[in-house]
């Protein structure tokens, strides 16, 4: 959420920053609400002062036997009390309208974020690895013979409908091994602390990480008001909600492997083949809470953590910076990692790593305090480290053999009990 004081002090700069996201000037509407709210607050304070003064004079009038003045002052006290209540209610309503408006406005992009209206404006900054040259025509993951026995869309559709999958046997084991490999790498080498968190959260938590109110249709809500998390960014980031942390505790670096749930509203007909885009999927998430002066360096560090997973698995990828028109609502800057999928003959997103500045911290009222200083808002960062299902797809497609088997990455073997290959019949050996 944006700082209303900063908007007040420099509305032209605020509008210029959001214009980079393709938005029309918003400061006039924001400042009109803000001015109305402040006027109501001032009027309520003035009425309260008049009420207090009249209350003091009531006793004096009574003591000197001035009944007419006593009745006048008593009526004035009642009038001012009602006026204070009315103005306070109106000020609170104006404040709620202002907050509701601010909650729907995306974060301001950092100055070095490239301009662009959509994904065509994204900028590649590096590549790693060389896509394998196949001596046969590679197929997509769900077409590989050894995968078909363990990737069951028909049973999933019978159970839950479209965009679900049942994994079985060797494929399920590879999926599990990938998640464990990622967690162990992040906790043992990257300095992240593993968390196990709920997948059901209250609305306040979804507001804190900007899924609500703007993107309610993208998530699932239960009949009793809980929300299914779209990623553990929600739970990990909100762990510092309404806290004032000691500066010495920063940075806080967390990781969690959870089920994730997304309605994929608006994506009808997009990526419907295989398990690339699902309503339920698993992800190993990374979240960092930092002091403001360290957040950009932390963004680079988190990007390298995600890249390291792909490099250990030998999966070619490229890293891009998202342009102003393509990056997410809460981000100041985002790096996307795109892994090579030979079955599609293209790179596809497998991780987004974003720095959010104090945008989420203001929504959560998450702060820290330096020795002798006043509380300041923390900076928050989040990133996939990685999306487990998409990593499974990449491992299967890049390791596929002509006979329908799949050679598995050497780095994954310890998590597979020494097994190195998914056979054409779906077994691991």
C-alpha positions as a Markdown table, in Angstrom:
| # | Residue | x | y | z |
|---|---|---|---|---|
| 1 | Unk | 0.0 | 0.0 | 0.0 |
| 2 | Unk | 1.2 | 3.5 | -0.8 |
| 3 | Unk | 2.2 | 6.1 | 1.8 |
| 4 | Unk | -0.5 | 8.8 | 1.8 |
| 5 | Unk | 2.0 | 11.4 | 3.1 |
| 6 | Unk | 4.3 | 10.7 | 0.2 |
| 7 | Unk | 1.3 | 11.2 | -2.2 |
| 8 | Unk | 0.4 | 14.4 | -0.4 |
| 9 | Unk | 3.9 | 15.8 | -0.7 |
| 10 | Unk | 4.5 | 14.9 | -4.3 |
| 11 | Unk | 1.4 | 13.9 | -6.2 |
| 12 | Unk | 3.0 | 14.5 | -9.6 |
| 13 | Unk | 5.8 | 12.0 | -8.9 |
| 14 | Unk | 3.2 | 9.4 | -7.6 |
| 15 | Unk | 1.2 | 9.8 | -10.9 |
| 16 | Unk | 4.3 | 9.6 | -13.0 |
| 17 | Unk | 5.4 | 6.4 | -11.4 |
| 18 | Unk | 2.0 | 4.7 | -11.9 |
| 19 | Unk | 1.9 | 6.1 | -15.5 |
| 20 | Unk | 4.7 | 3.7 | -16.2 |
| 21 | Unk | 2.2 | 0.9 | -15.4 |
| 22 | Unk | -0.2 | 2.4 | -17.9 |
| 23 | Unk | -2.5 | 4.0 | -15.2 |
| 24 | Unk | -4.2 | 7.4 | -15.5 |
| 25 | Unk | -3.5 | 10.0 | -12.7 |
| 26 | Unk | -4.9 | 8.8 | -9.4 |
| 27 | Unk | -3.7 | 11.5 | -7.0 |
| 28 | Unk | -6.7 | 13.8 | -7.5 |
| 29 | Unk | -9.2 | 11.2 | -6.3 |
| 30 | Unk | -6.9 | 10.1 | -3.5 |
| 31 | Unk | -6.2 | 13.6 | -2.3 |
| 32 | Unk | -9.9 | 14.6 | -2.4 |
| 33 | Unk | -10.7 | 11.7 | -0.1 |
| 34 | Unk | -7.8 | 12.5 | 2.1 |
| 35 | Unk | -8.8 | 16.2 | 2.4 |
| 36 | Unk | -12.4 | 15.3 | 3.2 |
| 37 | Unk | -11.2 | 12.8 | 5.8 |
| 38 | Unk | -8.9 | 15.3 | 7.4 |
| 39 | Unk | -11.5 | 18.1 | 7.4 |
| 40 | Unk | -13.9 | 15.7 | 9.2 |
| 41 | Unk | -11.3 | 14.9 | 11.8 |
| 42 | Unk | -10.5 | 18.6 | 12.4 |
| 43 | Unk | -14.2 | 19.4 | 12.7 |
| 44 | Unk | -14.6 | 16.5 | 15.2 |
| 45 | Unk | -11.7 | 17.7 | 17.2 |
| 46 | Unk | -13.1 | 21.3 | 17.2 |
| 47 | Unk | -16.5 | 20.0 | 18.3 |
| 48 | Unk | -14.9 | 17.9 | 21.0 |
| 49 | Unk | -13.0 | 20.9 | 22.3 |
| 50 | Unk | -16.3 | 22.9 | 22.5 |
| 51 | Unk | -18.0 | 20.0 | 24.2 |
| 52 | Unk | -15.2 | 19.8 | 26.8 |
| 53 | Unk | -15.4 | 23.6 | 27.4 |
| 54 | Unk | -19.1 | 23.5 | 27.8 |
| 55 | Unk | -18.9 | 20.6 | 30.2 |
| 56 | Unk | -16.6 | 22.6 | 32.5 |
| 57 | Unk | -19.0 | 25.6 | 32.5 |
| 58 | Unk | -22.1 | 23.5 | 33.3 |
| 59 | Unk | -20.9 | 22.9 | 36.8 |
| 60 | Unk | -20.1 | 26.5 | 37.4 |
| 61 | Unk | -23.5 | 27.6 | 36.2 |
| 62 | Unk | -25.2 | 25.1 | 38.5 |
| 63 | Unk | -23.1 | 26.3 | 41.4 |
| 64 | Unk | -24.0 | 29.9 | 41.0 |
| 65 | Unk | -27.7 | 29.1 | 40.5 |
| 66 | Unk | -28.0 | 30.3 | 37.0 |
| 67 | Unk | -30.6 | 27.8 | 35.8 |
| 68 | Unk | -31.0 | 29.3 | 32.3 |
| 69 | Unk | -27.3 | 29.2 | 31.6 |
| 70 | Unk | -27.1 | 25.7 | 33.1 |
| 71 | Unk | -29.8 | 24.4 | 30.7 |
| 72 | Unk | -28.3 | 26.2 | 27.7 |
| 73 | Unk | -24.9 | 24.7 | 28.4 |
| 74 | Unk | -26.3 | 21.2 | 29.1 |
| 75 | Unk | -28.1 | 21.4 | 25.7 |
| 76 | Unk | -24.9 | 22.6 | 24.1 |
| 77 | Unk | -22.9 | 19.6 | 25.6 |
| 78 | Unk | -25.5 | 17.2 | 24.2 |
| 79 | Unk | -25.5 | 18.9 | 20.8 |
| 80 | Unk | -21.7 | 18.8 | 20.6 |
| 81 | Unk | -21.6 | 15.2 | 21.8 |
| 82 | Unk | -23.9 | 14.2 | 19.0 |
| 83 | Unk | -21.9 | 16.3 | 16.5 |
| 84 | Unk | -18.6 | 14.6 | 17.6 |
| 85 | Unk | -20.2 | 11.2 | 17.1 |
| 86 | Unk | -21.5 | 12.1 | 13.7 |
| 87 | Unk | -18.2 | 13.7 | 12.5 |
| 88 | Unk | -16.2 | 10.8 | 13.9 |
| 89 | Unk | -18.4 | 8.3 | 12.0 |
| 90 | Unk | -18.1 | 10.3 | 8.8 |
| 91 | Unk | -14.3 | 10.6 | 9.3 |
| 92 | Unk | -14.0 | 6.8 | 9.8 |
| 93 | Unk | -16.1 | 6.2 | 6.6 |
| 94 | Unk | -13.9 | 8.6 | 4.6 |
| 95 | Unk | -10.8 | 6.8 | 6.1 |
| 96 | Unk | -12.2 | 3.4 | 5.0 |
| 97 | Unk | -12.9 | 4.7 | 1.5 |
| 98 | Unk | -9.4 | 6.1 | 1.2 |
| 99 | Unk | -7.9 | 2.8 | 2.4 |
| 100 | Unk | -10.1 | 0.8 | 0.1 |
| 101 | Unk | -8.9 | 2.9 | -2.8 |
| 102 | Unk | -5.2 | 2.6 | -1.8 |
| 103 | Unk | -5.5 | -1.2 | -1.5 |
| 104 | Unk | -6.4 | -1.4 | -5.2 |
| 105 | Unk | -3.4 | 0.6 | -6.5 |
| 106 | Unk | -0.4 | -1.4 | -7.6 |
| 107 | Unk | 3.2 | -0.8 | -6.4 |
| 108 | Unk | 5.4 | 1.7 | -8.1 |
| 109 | Unk | 8.2 | 0.2 | -10.3 |
| 110 | Unk | 11.8 | 0.9 | -9.5 |
| 111 | Unk | 13.5 | 3.4 | -11.9 |
| 112 | Unk | 15.6 | 0.6 | -13.6 |
| 113 | Unk | 12.5 | -1.5 | -14.5 |
| 114 | Unk | 12.2 | -1.5 | -18.3 |
| 115 | Unk | 9.3 | 0.2 | -19.9 |
| 116 | Unk | 6.7 | -2.0 | -21.7 |
| 117 | Unk | 3.0 | -2.7 | -22.1 |
| 118 | Unk | 3.2 | -6.5 | -21.9 |
| 119 | Unk | 5.5 | -9.5 | -21.9 |
| 120 | Unk | 7.1 | -8.4 | -25.2 |
| 121 | Unk | 8.8 | -5.6 | -23.2 |
| 122 | Unk | 10.6 | -8.0 | -20.9 |
| 123 | Unk | 14.4 | -7.9 | -21.0 |
| 124 | Unk | 16.6 | -11.0 | -20.9 |
| 125 | Unk | 19.7 | -10.4 | -18.7 |
| 126 | Unk | 21.4 | -13.8 | -18.8 |
| 127 | Unk | 21.2 | -17.5 | -19.9 |
| 128 | Unk | 22.6 | -20.6 | -18.4 |
| 129 | Unk | 23.1 | -24.0 | -20.1 |
| 130 | Unk | 22.7 | -25.1 | -23.7 |
| 131 | Unk | 19.5 | -26.8 | -24.8 |
| 132 | Unk | 20.1 | -30.5 | -25.6 |
| 133 | Unk | 20.3 | -31.5 | -29.3 |
| 134 | Unk | 18.0 | -34.4 | -29.7 |
| 135 | Unk | 18.5 | -37.0 | -32.5 |
| 136 | Unk | 14.7 | -37.6 | -32.4 |
| 137 | Unk | 11.7 | -35.3 | -32.1 |
| 138 | Unk | 11.2 | -34.6 | -28.4 |
| 139 | Unk | 7.6 | -34.7 | -27.1 |
| 140 | Unk | 5.8 | -32.9 | -24.3 |
| 141 | Unk | 6.0 | -34.4 | -20.8 |
| 142 | Unk | 2.5 | -36.1 | -20.9 |
| 143 | Unk | 3.4 | -37.8 | -24.2 |
| 144 | Unk | 6.5 | -39.5 | -22.9 |
| 145 | Unk | 5.8 | -43.2 | -22.7 |
| 146 | Unk | 7.4 | -43.7 | -19.3 |
| 147 | Unk | 5.4 | -40.8 | -17.8 |
| 148 | Unk | 2.0 | -41.8 | -19.1 |
| 149 | Unk | 1.5 | -44.6 | -16.5 |
| 150 | Unk | 2.2 | -42.2 | -13.6 |
| 151 | Unk | 0.5 | -39.0 | -14.8 |
| 152 | Unk | -3.3 | -39.7 | -14.7 |
| 153 | Unk | -5.5 | -36.9 | -15.9 |
| 154 | Unk | -8.6 | -39.1 | -16.4 |
| 155 | Unk | -8.8 | -40.1 | -12.7 |
| 156 | Unk | -8.2 | -36.6 | -11.6 |
| 157 | Unk | -11.0 | -35.3 | -13.9 |
| 158 | Unk | -13.3 | -38.0 | -12.4 |
| 159 | Unk | -12.4 | -36.8 | -8.9 |
| 160 | Unk | -12.1 | -33.1 | -9.3 |
| 161 | Unk | -12.7 | -31.9 | -12.9 |
| 162 | Unk | -10.3 | -30.3 | -15.3 |
| 163 | Unk | -6.9 | -28.9 | -14.5 |
| 164 | Unk | -6.1 | -31.5 | -11.8 |
| 165 | Unk | -3.7 | -34.4 | -12.0 |
| 166 | Unk | -3.0 | -37.7 | -10.1 |
| 167 | Unk | 0.7 | -38.6 | -9.9 |
| 168 | Unk | 1.5 | -42.3 | -9.3 |
| 169 | Unk | 4.5 | -44.6 | -8.9 |
| 170 | Unk | 7.8 | -43.4 | -10.3 |
| 171 | Unk | 6.5 | -40.0 | -11.4 |
| 172 | Unk | 5.1 | -39.3 | -8.0 |
| 173 | Unk | 8.5 | -40.3 | -6.4 |
| 174 | Unk | 10.4 | -37.9 | -8.7 |
| 175 | Unk | 8.0 | -35.1 | -7.8 |
| 176 | Unk | 8.5 | -35.7 | -4.1 |
| 177 | Unk | 12.3 | -35.9 | -4.6 |
| 178 | Unk | 12.4 | -32.6 | -6.3 |
| 179 | Unk | 10.6 | -30.9 | -3.4 |
| 180 | Unk | 12.9 | -32.4 | -0.9 |
| 181 | Unk | 16.0 | -31.6 | -3.0 |
| 182 | Unk | 14.9 | -27.9 | -3.1 |
| 183 | Unk | 14.2 | -27.7 | 0.6 |
| 184 | Unk | 17.5 | -29.3 | 1.5 |
| 185 | Unk | 19.5 | -27.0 | -0.8 |
| 186 | Unk | 17.8 | -23.9 | 0.5 |
| 187 | Unk | 18.2 | -24.8 | 4.2 |
| 188 | Unk | 21.7 | -26.3 | 4.1 |
| 189 | Unk | 23.4 | -24.0 | 1.6 |
| 190 | Unk | 21.3 | -20.9 | 1.2 |
| 191 | Unk | 20.6 | -20.0 | 4.8 |
| 192 | Unk | 16.8 | -20.3 | 4.7 |
| 193 | Unk | 14.8 | -21.6 | 7.6 |
| 194 | Unk | 12.2 | -24.2 | 6.8 |
| 195 | Unk | 8.6 | -23.5 | 7.9 |
| 196 | Unk | 5.5 | -25.7 | 7.7 |
| 197 | Unk | 2.5 | -23.4 | 7.5 |
| 198 | Unk | -1.3 | -23.6 | 7.2 |
| 199 | Unk | -2.9 | -23.6 | 3.7 |
| 200 | Unk | -6.0 | -21.9 | 5.1 |
| 201 | Unk | -5.8 | -18.2 | 6.1 |
| 202 | Unk | -8.0 | -15.3 | 7.2 |
| 203 | Unk | -8.8 | -12.5 | 4.8 |
| 204 | Unk | -6.4 | -10.1 | 6.6 |
| 205 | Unk | -3.5 | -12.3 | 5.5 |
| 206 | Unk | -4.6 | -12.2 | 1.9 |
| 207 | Unk | -4.9 | -8.4 | 2.1 |
| 208 | Unk | -1.4 | -8.2 | 3.6 |
| 209 | Unk | 0.2 | -9.8 | 0.5 |
| 210 | Unk | -2.1 | -8.0 | -1.9 |
| 211 | Unk | -4.3 | -11.0 | -3.1 |
| 212 | Unk | -7.2 | -9.1 | -1.7 |
| 213 | Unk | -9.3 | -7.1 | -2.5 |
| 214 | Unk | -8.3 | -6.8 | -6.1 |
| 215 | Unk | -7.8 | -10.5 | -7.0 |
| 216 | Unk | -10.4 | -12.3 | -5.0 |
| 217 | Unk | -11.6 | -14.2 | -8.1 |
| 218 | Unk | -8.2 | -15.8 | -8.5 |
| 219 | Unk | -8.4 | -17.6 | -5.2 |
| 220 | Unk | -10.7 | -20.0 | -3.5 |
| 221 | Unk | -12.7 | -19.1 | -0.3 |
| 222 | Unk | -14.3 | -21.6 | 2.0 |
| 223 | Unk | -17.9 | -21.3 | 3.3 |
| 224 | Unk | -16.6 | -20.2 | 6.7 |
| 225 | Unk | -14.5 | -17.4 | 5.3 |
| 226 | Unk | -11.0 | -18.9 | 5.1 |
| 227 | Unk | -9.0 | -18.6 | 1.9 |
| 228 | Unk | -6.8 | -21.4 | 0.4 |
| 229 | Unk | -3.4 | -19.9 | -0.2 |
| 230 | Unk | -2.2 | -19.4 | -3.7 |
| 231 | Unk | 1.4 | -19.7 | -2.4 |
| 232 | Unk | 3.0 | -19.8 | 1.0 |
| 233 | Unk | 4.2 | -16.2 | 0.3 |
| 234 | Unk | 0.9 | -15.4 | 2.1 |
| 235 | Unk | 1.7 | -17.2 | 5.3 |
| 236 | Unk | 5.5 | -16.6 | 5.5 |
| 237 | Unk | 5.2 | -12.9 | 4.8 |
| 238 | Unk | 2.3 | -12.4 | 7.2 |
| 239 | Unk | 4.3 | -14.1 | 10.0 |
| 240 | Unk | 5.6 | -10.6 | 10.8 |
| 241 | Unk | 2.3 | -8.9 | 10.5 |
| 242 | Unk | 1.7 | -6.2 | 13.2 |
| 243 | Unk | 5.2 | -6.9 | 14.7 |
| 244 | Unk | 7.9 | -4.4 | 15.6 |
| 245 | Unk | 11.1 | -6.5 | 15.0 |
| 246 | Unk | 14.5 | -5.9 | 16.4 |
| 247 | Unk | 16.9 | -4.7 | 13.7 |
| 248 | Unk | 19.3 | -7.4 | 14.7 |
| 249 | Unk | 16.8 | -10.0 | 13.8 |
| 250 | Unk | 17.0 | -9.0 | 10.1 |
| 251 | Unk | 17.2 | -10.4 | 7.5 |
| 252 | Unk | 14.7 | -13.2 | 8.1 |
| 253 | Unk | 14.9 | -15.8 | 5.4 |
| 254 | Unk | 12.2 | -18.5 | 5.2 |
| 255 | Unk | 11.2 | -21.3 | 2.9 |
| 256 | Unk | 8.2 | -23.6 | 2.8 |
| 257 | Unk | 6.9 | -26.4 | 0.7 |
| 258 | Unk | 3.1 | -26.3 | 0.4 |
| 259 | Unk | 0.1 | -27.2 | -1.7 |
| 260 | Unk | -1.1 | -24.1 | -3.6 |
| 261 | Unk | -4.5 | -23.3 | -5.0 |
| 262 | Unk | -5.5 | -20.9 | -7.8 |
| 263 | Unk | -8.7 | -20.6 | -9.7 |
| 264 | Unk | -6.9 | -19.5 | -12.8 |
| 265 | Unk | -9.7 | -17.0 | -13.5 |
| 266 | Unk | -9.4 | -15.5 | -17.0 |
| 267 | Unk | -7.1 | -18.2 | -18.3 |
| 268 | Unk | -9.7 | -20.4 | -20.0 |
| 269 | Unk | -8.1 | -22.3 | -22.9 |
| 270 | Unk | -4.6 | -21.3 | -21.9 |
| 271 | Unk | -2.0 | -24.1 | -21.2 |
| 272 | Unk | -4.6 | -26.7 | -20.9 |
| 273 | Unk | -2.4 | -29.6 | -22.1 |
| 274 | Unk | -0.6 | -31.6 | -19.4 |
| 275 | Unk | 0.1 | -30.3 | -16.0 |
| 276 | Unk | 1.6 | -26.9 | -16.8 |
| 277 | Unk | -1.3 | -24.8 | -15.4 |
| 278 | Unk | -3.3 | -26.5 | -12.6 |
| 279 | Unk | -5.8 | -25.4 | -9.9 |
| 280 | Unk | -3.8 | -27.3 | -7.3 |
| 281 | Unk | 0.0 | -27.6 | -7.3 |
| 282 | Unk | 3.0 | -27.6 | -5.1 |
| 283 | Unk | 5.7 | -25.0 | -4.7 |
| 284 | Unk | 8.8 | -24.4 | -2.6 |
| 285 | Unk | 8.6 | -20.7 | -1.7 |
| 286 | Unk | 11.2 | -18.3 | -0.5 |
| 287 | Unk | 10.5 | -15.2 | 1.5 |
| 288 | Unk | 12.8 | -12.6 | 3.0 |
| 289 | Unk | 12.2 | -9.8 | 5.4 |
| 290 | Unk | 14.9 | -7.1 | 5.3 |
| 291 | Unk | 15.9 | -3.6 | 6.2 |
| 292 | Unk | 15.2 | -1.1 | 3.4 |
| 293 | Unk | 18.8 | -0.6 | 2.5 |
| 294 | Unk | 19.4 | -4.3 | 1.9 |
| 295 | Unk | 16.4 | -5.3 | -0.1 |
| 296 | Unk | 17.9 | -4.9 | -3.6 |
| 297 | Unk | 20.9 | -7.0 | -2.7 |
| 298 | Unk | 18.6 | -9.5 | -1.2 |
| 299 | Unk | 16.6 | -9.6 | -4.5 |
| 300 | Unk | 19.8 | -10.6 | -6.3 |
| 301 | Unk | 20.7 | -13.2 | -3.7 |
| 302 | Unk | 17.2 | -14.8 | -3.9 |
| 303 | Unk | 17.4 | -14.9 | -7.6 |
| 304 | Unk | 20.7 | -16.8 | -7.4 |
| 305 | Unk | 19.1 | -19.2 | -4.9 |
| 306 | Unk | 16.4 | -20.1 | -7.5 |
| 307 | Unk | 18.9 | -20.2 | -10.3 |
| 308 | Unk | 21.0 | -22.6 | -8.3 |
| 309 | Unk | 18.2 | -25.2 | -8.2 |
| 310 | Unk | 18.1 | -25.3 | -12.0 |
| 311 | Unk | 21.8 | -25.4 | -12.4 |
| 312 | Unk | 22.2 | -28.3 | -10.0 |
| 313 | Unk | 19.6 | -30.2 | -12.0 |
| 314 | Unk | 21.3 | -29.3 | -15.3 |
| 315 | Unk | 18.2 | -27.5 | -16.7 |
| 316 | Unk | 18.9 | -24.7 | -19.2 |
| 317 | Unk | 17.2 | -21.5 | -18.3 |
| 318 | Unk | 17.2 | -17.8 | -18.9 |
| 319 | Unk | 16.7 | -14.9 | -16.4 |
| 320 | Unk | 14.6 | -11.9 | -17.5 |
| 321 | Unk | 13.5 | -8.6 | -15.9 |
| 322 | Unk | 9.8 | -8.1 | -16.2 |
| 323 | Unk | 8.8 | -4.8 | -17.8 |
| 324 | Unk | 6.4 | -2.3 | -16.1 |
| 325 | Unk | 3.4 | -3.7 | -17.9 |
| 326 | Unk | 4.0 | -7.4 | -17.1 |
| 327 | Unk | 5.2 | -7.4 | -13.5 |
| 328 | Unk | 2.9 | -8.3 | -10.6 |
| 329 | Unk | 0.6 | -6.0 | -8.6 |
| 330 | Unk | 2.8 | -5.9 | -5.4 |
| 331 | Unk | 6.2 | -5.9 | -7.0 |
| 332 | Unk | 8.7 | -3.0 | -7.4 |
| 333 | Unk | 10.9 | -5.3 | -9.6 |
| 334 | Unk | 10.7 | -8.9 | -10.7 |
| 335 | Unk | 13.1 | -11.4 | -12.1 |
| 336 | Unk | 11.5 | -14.3 | -13.9 |
| 337 | Unk | 13.4 | -17.6 | -14.5 |
| 338 | Unk | 12.3 | -19.5 | -17.6 |
| 339 | Unk | 13.3 | -23.1 | -18.0 |
| 340 | Unk | 13.8 | -24.7 | -21.4 |
| 341 | Unk | 11.1 | -27.2 | -22.4 |
| 342 | Unk | 12.1 | -29.2 | -25.5 |
| 343 | Unk | 8.7 | -30.6 | -26.0 |
| 344 | Unk | 7.4 | -27.1 | -26.6 |
| 345 | Unk | 10.6 | -25.9 | -28.1 |
| 346 | Unk | 10.6 | -22.8 | -25.9 |
| 347 | Unk | 11.4 | -21.3 | -22.4 |
| 348 | Unk | 8.6 | -21.3 | -19.9 |
| 349 | Unk | 8.3 | -19.5 | -16.5 |
| 350 | Unk | 9.3 | -21.6 | -13.5 |
| 351 | Unk | 10.1 | -18.9 | -10.9 |
| 352 | Unk | 9.3 | -15.2 | -10.2 |
| 353 | Unk | 11.4 | -13.4 | -7.6 |
| 354 | Unk | 10.1 | -10.0 | -6.6 |
| 355 | Unk | 11.2 | -7.2 | -4.3 |
| 356 | Unk | 8.1 | -5.3 | -2.9 |
| 357 | Unk | 9.8 | -2.6 | -0.9 |
| 358 | Unk | 7.5 | -1.5 | 2.0 |
| 359 | Unk | 4.3 | -2.0 | -0.1 |
| 360 | Unk | 3.2 | -5.2 | 1.7 |
| 361 | Unk | 4.6 | -4.0 | 5.1 |
| 362 | Unk | 2.3 | -1.0 | 5.1 |
| 363 | Unk | -0.7 | -3.3 | 4.5 |
| 364 | Unk | 0.5 | -5.6 | 7.4 |
| 365 | Unk | 1.9 | -2.9 | 9.7 |
| 366 | Unk | 5.1 | -4.9 | 9.8 |
| 367 | Unk | 8.0 | -2.8 | 11.2 |
| 368 | Unk | 11.4 | -3.0 | 12.8 |
| 369 | Unk | 13.4 | -0.7 | 15.1 |
| 370 | Unk | 17.0 | 0.2 | 15.1 |
| 371 | Unk | 18.8 | 1.0 | 18.4 |
| 372 | Unk | 17.6 | 4.4 | 19.6 |
| 373 | Unk | 15.5 | 4.9 | 16.5 |
| 374 | Unk | 11.8 | 5.0 | 15.6 |
| 375 | Unk | 9.9 | 2.0 | 14.1 |
| 376 | Unk | 10.3 | 1.8 | 10.3 |
| 377 | Unk | 8.5 | -0.4 | 7.8 |
| 378 | Unk | 10.4 | -3.6 | 6.7 |
| 379 | Unk | 10.9 | -4.5 | 3.1 |
| 380 | Unk | 9.5 | -7.9 | 1.9 |
| 381 | Unk | 10.6 | -10.2 | -0.9 |
| 382 | Unk | 9.2 | -13.4 | -2.3 |
| 383 | Unk | 10.1 | -15.9 | -5.0 |
| 384 | Unk | 9.6 | -19.5 | -6.2 |
| 385 | Unk | 12.4 | -21.8 | -5.4 |
| 386 | Unk | 10.8 | -23.6 | -7.4 |
| 387 | Unk | 7.4 | -24.5 | -8.7 |
| 388 | Unk | 7.7 | -28.3 | -8.2 |
| 389 | Unk | 5.3 | -29.4 | -10.9 |
| 390 | Unk | 6.9 | -27.2 | -13.5 |
| 391 | Unk | 10.3 | -28.5 | -12.4 |
| 392 | Unk | 9.0 | -32.0 | -12.8 |
| 393 | Unk | 7.9 | -31.2 | -16.4 |
| 394 | Unk | 11.4 | -29.8 | -17.2 |
| 395 | Unk | 13.2 | -32.8 | -15.8 |
| 396 | Unk | 11.0 | -35.2 | -17.7 |
| 397 | Unk | 11.2 | -33.4 | -21.0 |
| 398 | Unk | 14.9 | -32.6 | -20.9 |
| 399 | Unk | 15.8 | -36.2 | -19.8 |
| 400 | Unk | 13.6 | -38.0 | -22.3 |
| 401 | Unk | 15.0 | -40.8 | -24.4 |
| 402 | Unk | 13.8 | -42.2 | -27.8 |
| 403 | Unk | 12.5 | -45.4 | -26.2 |
| 404 | Unk | 10.2 | -43.5 | -23.8 |
| 405 | Unk | 12.5 | -43.7 | -20.8 |
| 406 | Unk | 13.8 | -40.6 | -18.9 |
| 407 | Unk | 17.4 | -40.2 | -17.6 |
| 408 | Unk | 17.2 | -38.3 | -14.3 |
| 409 | Unk | 19.6 | -35.5 | -13.1 |
| 410 | Unk | 22.6 | -36.8 | -11.2 |
| 411 | Unk | 21.9 | -34.2 | -8.4 |
| 412 | Unk | 18.5 | -35.8 | -7.7 |
| 413 | Unk | 19.8 | -39.4 | -7.3 |
| 414 | Unk | 20.3 | -39.2 | -3.5 |
| 415 | Unk | 16.7 | -38.2 | -3.1 |
| 416 | Unk | 15.6 | -41.1 | -5.3 |
| 417 | Unk | 17.3 | -43.9 | -3.3 |
| 418 | Unk | 20.0 | -44.2 | -6.0 |
| 419 | Unk | 17.6 | -44.6 | -8.9 |
| 420 | Unk | 18.7 | -42.9 | -12.1 |
| 421 | Unk | 16.1 | -43.7 | -14.7 |
| 422 | Unk | 12.3 | -43.7 | -15.3 |
| 423 | Unk | 11.7 | -46.8 | -17.5 |
| 424 | Unk | 9.3 | -46.9 | -20.4 |
| 425 | Unk | 6.9 | -48.9 | -18.2 |
| 426 | Unk | 6.9 | -46.1 | -15.5 |
| 427 | Unk | 9.2 | -47.9 | -13.0 |
| 428 | Unk | 12.3 | -46.3 | -11.4 |
| 429 | Unk | 15.6 | -48.2 | -11.6 |
